[in-house]
Amino acid sequence: MSATPDTPASLDAGPAPRLTSLSHGGGCGCKIAPGVLADLLKRAVPAPAWPQLMVGKDTADDAAVYRLNDEQALIATTDFFMPIVDDPYDFGRIAATNALSDVYAMGGTPVMALAIVGMPINVLPHAVIAEILRGGEDVCAEAGIPVAGGHSIDSVEPIYGLAAMGIAHPDRIRRNADARPGDVLVLGKALGVGVLSAALKRGVLDDAGYRAMIDATTRLNRPGIALAALPDVHAMTDVTGFGLLGHALELARGANLTVRLRFDDLPWLPGVQALAADGVVTGASGRNWAAYGDGVQLGASIDKAARDLLTDPQTSGGMLVSCAPRALGEVLEIFHGEGFTDAAVVGEIRAGEARVEVG
């Protein structure tokens, strides 16, 4: 078969390059550093007030929310990144799960997605690109929604993600800014995805570590729908590229309260603490700390490795839920009932300066 410039004969012949070798970063570790992002947003022209816009850019929330009527609010978000793993099907699954998480974190039910695709079309075999798309479509099918279209470009680095839309009752929208003094904090997934991805890129991640990473990053945060139905669940967010400290600080600043985290109660993916102690971390950990460390007070027992874990960028991470103590049993029951066995109480909300304290 003769080749054309658009479909070289070599594309589907011979070994494909490692996906992670084609990108300068991977997963949510690709995010623009929070300090740089804040500066960019400050330079933007202020948007006019939109009465129906329930959630916009003000509190760095997970998704935008627009009230359609008294019974329905539209949740809209977009999320995409470069490969965090080399298996194309797993990459597609992780990226799609991560994008849908923002809908769940607002308390919504996904209804539709559009694919965002940027690929080095003359570098990657077309069969590899098709596997990425298949992974995303399979996750959306698991969530009960179609990938109804999208947009694709020929790019230098492989990029995949979704624009996702969901629906919720306006009274069940859960922002990241509505925590209350006395609330307890529950984290839905174990931490350490960035560390495991760094280990993978360095060739030191074993099969068990890879399986743990894939299981965590492809688990849909569906408990968000049931959690938002509980009146005593006051605030929710998901922990992604800015790490646990970064997203907890957004919660603290949004509510103008202090978030207190207990390091010893945090759940970790297998092996990540040892890897971090050996210096296996992502560059994003340091960038995250440089961006928001002035808003965090660390206890004397928190060393450099522990700090790197707290700022570790999570791809498709767990939900951080702020609820009244009387709702704690029901919150944990919802998480555990959906298979989130690592869900745990990790801290509380206190009156005080808008910051995060770790002890």
C-alpha positions as CSV (number, residue, x, y, z in Angstrom):
1,M,0.0,0.0,0.0
2,S,1.4,3.4,-1.0
3,A,1.8,6.0,1.7
4,T,0.5,9.6,1.6
5,P,1.9,12.5,3.6
6,D,-1.0,12.3,6.0
7,T,-0.6,8.6,6.7
8,P,3.0,7.5,6.4
9,A,3.5,3.8,5.8
10,S,5.8,3.5,8.9
11,L,3.2,4.7,11.3
12,D,1.8,1.3,12.1
13,A,5.0,-0.6,11.6
14,G,7.7,-1.1,14.2
15,P,7.7,-0.1,17.9
16,A,5.9,3.0,19.0
17,P,7.7,5.6,21.1
18,R,6.9,5.6,24.8
19,L,4.1,8.1,25.3
20,T,5.8,9.6,28.4
21,S,9.0,10.2,26.3
22,L,7.0,12.6,24.0
23,S,5.9,15.0,26.8
24,H,7.7,17.4,29.1
25,G,5.3,16.6,31.9
26,G,2.5,14.1,32.7
27,G,-1.0,14.1,34.1
28,C,-2.0,16.9,36.4
29,G,1.7,17.6,37.0
30,C,1.5,19.5,33.7
31,K,-0.6,22.2,35.3
32,I,0.6,25.8,35.2
33,A,2.0,26.5,38.7
34,P,-0.6,28.0,40.9
35,G,1.3,31.3,41.5
36,V,1.7,31.8,37.7
37,L,-1.9,31.0,37.1
38,A,-3.1,33.5,39.8
39,D,-1.0,36.2,38.1
40,L,-2.4,35.4,34.7
41,L,-6.0,35.6,36.0
42,K,-5.3,38.9,37.8
43,R,-4.3,40.4,34.5
44,A,-7.5,39.3,32.8
45,V,-10.3,41.9,32.2
46,P,-12.9,41.5,35.0
47,A,-16.0,39.7,33.7
48,P,-19.4,41.3,33.9
49,A,-21.9,39.9,36.5
50,W,-24.1,37.1,35.2
51,P,-27.1,36.5,37.5
52,Q,-27.5,32.9,36.5
53,L,-23.8,32.0,37.0
54,M,-23.7,30.2,40.3
55,V,-20.0,29.3,40.3
56,G,-17.4,31.1,38.2
57,K,-13.7,31.9,38.6
58,D,-13.9,33.6,42.0
59,T,-13.0,30.7,44.3
60,A,-10.9,28.5,41.9
61,D,-13.6,25.9,42.1
62,D,-13.7,22.6,40.2
63,A,-16.2,23.6,37.5
64,A,-18.5,26.4,36.4
65,V,-22.1,26.1,37.3
66,Y,-25.0,27.9,35.5
67,R,-28.6,27.9,36.8
68,L,-30.9,26.8,34.0
69,N,-34.1,27.0,36.1
70,D,-35.3,26.3,39.6
71,E,-34.7,22.6,39.3
72,Q,-31.6,22.3,37.1
73,A,-28.1,23.7,37.1
74,L,-25.6,23.0,34.3
75,I,-22.1,22.0,35.4
76,A,-19.3,22.5,32.8
77,T,-15.6,21.8,33.0
78,T,-12.7,20.9,30.8
79,D,-9.5,18.9,31.7
80,F,-6.7,17.6,29.5
81,F,-3.0,16.8,29.9
82,M,0.0,14.9,28.5
83,P,0.6,11.2,29.2
84,I,1.2,10.0,32.8
85,V,1.7,6.4,31.6
86,D,2.9,4.7,28.5
87,D,0.0,2.4,27.9
88,P,-2.3,4.3,25.6
89,Y,-5.6,2.7,26.8
90,D,-4.7,3.5,30.4
91,F,-3.8,7.0,29.5
92,G,-7.2,7.6,27.9
93,R,-9.0,6.1,30.9
94,I,-7.0,8.2,33.4
95,A,-7.6,11.4,31.5
96,A,-11.3,10.8,31.1
97,T,-11.8,9.8,34.8
98,N,-9.9,12.9,35.8
99,A,-12.1,15.2,33.7
100,L,-15.4,13.7,35.0
101,S,-14.2,14.1,38.6
102,D,-14.8,17.9,38.4
103,V,-18.5,17.2,37.7
104,Y,-18.8,14.8,40.6
105,A,-16.9,17.2,42.9
106,M,-19.6,19.8,42.4
107,G,-22.3,17.3,43.2
108,G,-23.4,16.7,39.7
109,T,-24.3,13.8,37.4
110,P,-22.4,13.7,34.1
111,V,-24.6,13.8,31.0
112,M,-22.2,14.3,28.1
113,A,-18.6,14.8,27.1
114,L,-16.6,16.1,24.2
115,A,-13.1,14.8,23.4
116,I,-10.1,17.1,23.4
117,V,-7.3,15.5,21.2
118,G,-3.9,16.8,20.3
119,M,-1.5,14.2,18.9
120,P,1.8,14.2,17.0
121,I,0.1,12.5,14.1
122,N,3.2,11.7,12.2
123,V,5.0,10.3,15.2
124,L,2.5,8.1,17.0
125,P,1.0,5.0,15.2
126,H,-2.7,5.6,14.5
127,A,-3.5,2.4,16.4
128,V,-2.0,3.9,19.5
129,I,-4.0,7.1,19.2
130,A,-7.2,5.0,18.7
131,E,-6.4,3.1,21.9
132,I,-6.2,6.4,23.8
133,L,-9.6,7.4,22.5
134,R,-11.0,4.0,23.3
135,G,-9.9,4.3,26.9
136,G,-11.7,7.6,27.3
137,E,-14.8,6.3,25.6
138,D,-14.9,3.2,27.9
139,V,-14.7,5.4,31.0
140,C,-17.5,7.6,29.7
141,A,-19.6,4.5,29.0
142,E,-18.9,3.4,32.6
143,A,-20.2,6.8,33.8
144,G,-23.3,6.3,31.6
145,I,-22.6,9.1,29.1
146,P,-21.6,9.5,25.5
147,V,-18.6,11.1,24.0
148,A,-20.7,13.1,21.6
149,G,-18.0,14.8,19.6
150,G,-14.9,16.9,20.2
151,H,-12.0,18.6,18.5
152,S,-8.5,17.4,17.4
153,I,-5.3,19.0,16.3
154,D,-1.8,17.9,15.2
155,S,0.4,18.8,18.1
156,V,4.0,18.3,19.2
157,E,3.1,16.5,22.4
158,P,0.2,14.0,22.9
159,I,-2.7,15.6,24.7
160,Y,-6.0,14.1,25.6
161,G,-8.9,15.0,27.8
162,L,-12.6,15.9,27.9
163,A,-15.0,18.9,28.1
164,A,-17.6,17.4,30.4
165,M,-21.1,18.6,31.3
166,G,-23.3,17.5,34.1
167,I,-26.6,18.4,35.8
168,A,-27.6,18.9,39.4
169,H,-30.3,20.5,41.4
170,P,-29.2,24.1,42.3
171,D,-29.6,23.3,46.0
172,R,-27.2,20.3,45.7
173,I,-24.3,22.2,44.1
174,R,-21.3,21.9,46.5
175,R,-18.6,24.5,46.2
176,N,-15.1,24.4,47.6
177,A,-15.8,27.6,49.6
178,D,-18.6,26.7,52.0
179,A,-16.8,24.8,54.8
180,R,-17.9,25.7,58.3
181,P,-16.0,25.9,61.6
182,G,-16.2,22.5,63.4
183,D,-16.5,20.5,60.1
184,V,-14.4,17.4,59.7
185,L,-12.5,16.6,56.5
186,V,-12.7,13.3,54.7
187,L,-10.4,12.3,51.9
188,G,-11.7,9.8,49.4
189,K,-8.6,8.3,47.8
190,A,-5.0,7.6,48.9
191,L,-2.3,10.0,47.9
192,G,0.9,9.6,46.0
193,V,0.0,9.4,42.3
194,G,2.7,12.0,41.3
195,V,5.4,10.0,43.1
196,L,4.3,6.8,41.4
197,S,4.3,8.5,38.0
198,A,7.9,9.8,38.7
199,A,8.9,6.3,39.6
200,L,7.4,5.0,36.4
201,K,9.3,7.5,34.3
202,R,12.5,6.6,36.1
203,G,11.9,2.9,35.5
204,V,11.7,2.0,39.2
205,L,8.0,1.3,39.6
206,D,7.1,-2.3,40.1
207,D,4.0,-4.1,38.8
208,A,2.1,-3.8,42.1
209,G,2.8,0.0,42.2
210,Y,1.6,0.4,38.7
211,R,-1.6,-1.5,39.3
212,A,-2.3,0.6,42.4
213,M,-1.8,3.8,40.5
214,I,-4.1,2.7,37.7
215,D,-6.8,1.5,40.1
216,A,-6.8,4.9,41.9
217,T,-6.7,7.1,38.8
218,T,-9.4,5.2,36.9
219,R,-11.9,5.1,39.8
220,L,-14.7,7.5,39.1
221,N,-15.6,9.9,42.0
222,R,-19.2,8.9,41.8
223,P,-19.8,9.2,45.6
224,G,-20.0,13.0,45.0
225,I,-23.6,12.6,43.7
226,A,-24.8,11.0,46.9
227,L,-22.7,13.2,49.2
228,A,-24.2,16.3,47.7
229,A,-27.6,15.1,48.7
230,L,-26.6,15.3,52.4
231,P,-27.5,18.7,53.9
232,D,-24.6,18.4,56.4
233,V,-22.0,18.1,53.6
234,H,-21.0,21.7,53.2
235,A,-18.1,21.8,50.8
236,M,-16.4,19.4,48.3
237,T,-13.4,19.6,46.0
238,D,-11.1,17.1,44.3
239,V,-7.4,16.9,44.9
240,T,-5.5,17.2,41.7
241,G,-2.5,19.0,40.3
242,F,-1.8,21.4,43.2
243,G,-1.6,18.6,45.7
244,L,-3.4,18.1,49.0
245,L,-2.0,21.3,50.5
246,G,-2.9,23.4,47.4
247,H,-6.5,22.3,47.2
248,A,-7.0,22.4,51.0
249,L,-5.7,26.0,50.9
250,E,-8.3,26.9,48.2
251,L,-10.9,25.5,50.6
252,A,-9.5,27.5,53.5
253,R,-9.3,30.8,51.5
254,G,-12.7,30.3,50.0
255,A,-14.3,29.9,53.5
256,N,-11.9,32.3,55.2
257,L,-11.1,29.6,57.8
258,T,-8.2,27.4,58.9
259,V,-7.8,23.8,57.6
260,R,-6.0,21.6,60.0
261,L,-4.6,18.3,58.6
262,R,-3.2,15.4,60.5
263,F,-0.3,14.0,58.6
264,D,-0.4,10.6,60.4
265,D,-4.0,10.1,59.3
266,L,-3.4,10.6,55.6
267,P,-3.9,7.5,53.4
268,W,-1.0,6.7,51.0
269,L,-0.7,4.5,48.0
270,P,1.7,1.6,48.5
271,G,5.4,2.5,48.6
272,V,5.1,6.2,48.0
273,Q,6.6,7.3,51.3
274,A,9.7,5.2,50.8
275,L,10.0,6.5,47.2
276,A,9.7,10.1,48.4
277,A,12.3,9.6,51.1
278,D,14.6,8.4,48.2
279,G,13.9,11.6,46.3
280,V,11.6,10.1,43.7
281,V,9.2,13.1,43.3
282,T,8.0,15.3,40.5
283,G,9.2,18.8,39.8
284,A,5.7,20.0,40.4
285,S,6.0,19.4,44.1
286,G,8.6,22.1,44.4
287,R,6.7,24.5,42.1
288,N,3.6,23.9,44.2
289,W,5.3,24.7,47.5
290,A,7.0,27.8,46.0
291,A,3.6,29.1,44.9
292,Y,1.6,28.7,48.1
293,G,3.9,27.7,50.9
294,D,3.4,31.1,52.6
295,G,-0.2,30.0,53.3
296,V,0.8,26.8,55.0
297,Q,2.1,26.2,58.5
298,L,4.0,22.9,58.9
299,G,4.6,21.1,62.2
300,A,8.1,20.4,63.3
301,S,7.8,16.7,62.4
302,I,7.2,17.5,58.7
303,D,10.4,16.9,56.9
304,K,11.3,17.6,53.2
305,A,10.0,14.2,52.1
306,A,6.7,14.7,53.9
307,R,6.4,18.2,52.4
308,D,7.0,16.8,48.9
309,L,4.2,14.2,49.5
310,L,1.8,17.0,50.7
311,T,2.4,19.0,47.6
312,D,2.6,15.9,45.3
313,P,0.4,16.6,42.2
314,Q,-2.5,14.1,42.1
315,T,-3.9,13.0,38.8
316,S,-7.6,11.9,39.1
317,G,-7.2,12.2,42.9
318,G,-9.8,11.8,45.6
319,M,-12.5,14.1,46.8
320,L,-11.9,16.2,49.9
321,V,-15.2,16.6,51.8
322,S,-16.0,19.1,54.6
323,C,-19.0,17.9,56.6
324,A,-20.6,18.3,60.0
325,P,-19.4,15.7,62.5
326,R,-22.9,14.2,62.8
327,A,-22.8,13.3,59.1
328,L,-19.4,11.6,59.2
329,G,-20.8,8.1,59.5
330,E,-23.0,8.5,56.5
331,V,-20.2,10.1,54.5
332,L,-17.8,7.2,55.2
333,E,-20.6,4.7,54.4
334,I,-21.2,6.3,51.0
335,F,-17.5,6.2,50.2
336,H,-16.9,2.6,51.4
337,G,-20.1,1.4,49.8
338,E,-18.7,2.5,46.4
339,G,-15.4,0.7,46.9
340,F,-13.4,3.7,48.2
341,T,-11.8,1.7,51.1
342,D,-9.0,4.2,51.6
343,A,-11.5,7.0,52.5
344,A,-10.5,8.4,55.9
345,V,-10.9,11.4,58.2
346,V,-7.8,13.6,57.7
347,G,-8.5,16.8,59.6
348,E,-11.0,19.5,60.5
349,I,-12.0,23.1,59.9
350,R,-11.4,25.7,62.6
351,A,-12.1,29.4,63.0
352,G,-9.0,31.5,62.3
353,E,-6.7,32.7,59.6
354,A,-7.3,31.4,56.1
355,R,-4.4,28.9,55.9
356,V,-3.6,25.2,56.2
357,E,-1.9,23.8,59.3
358,V,-0.3,20.3,59.2
359,G,0.6,18.5,62.4
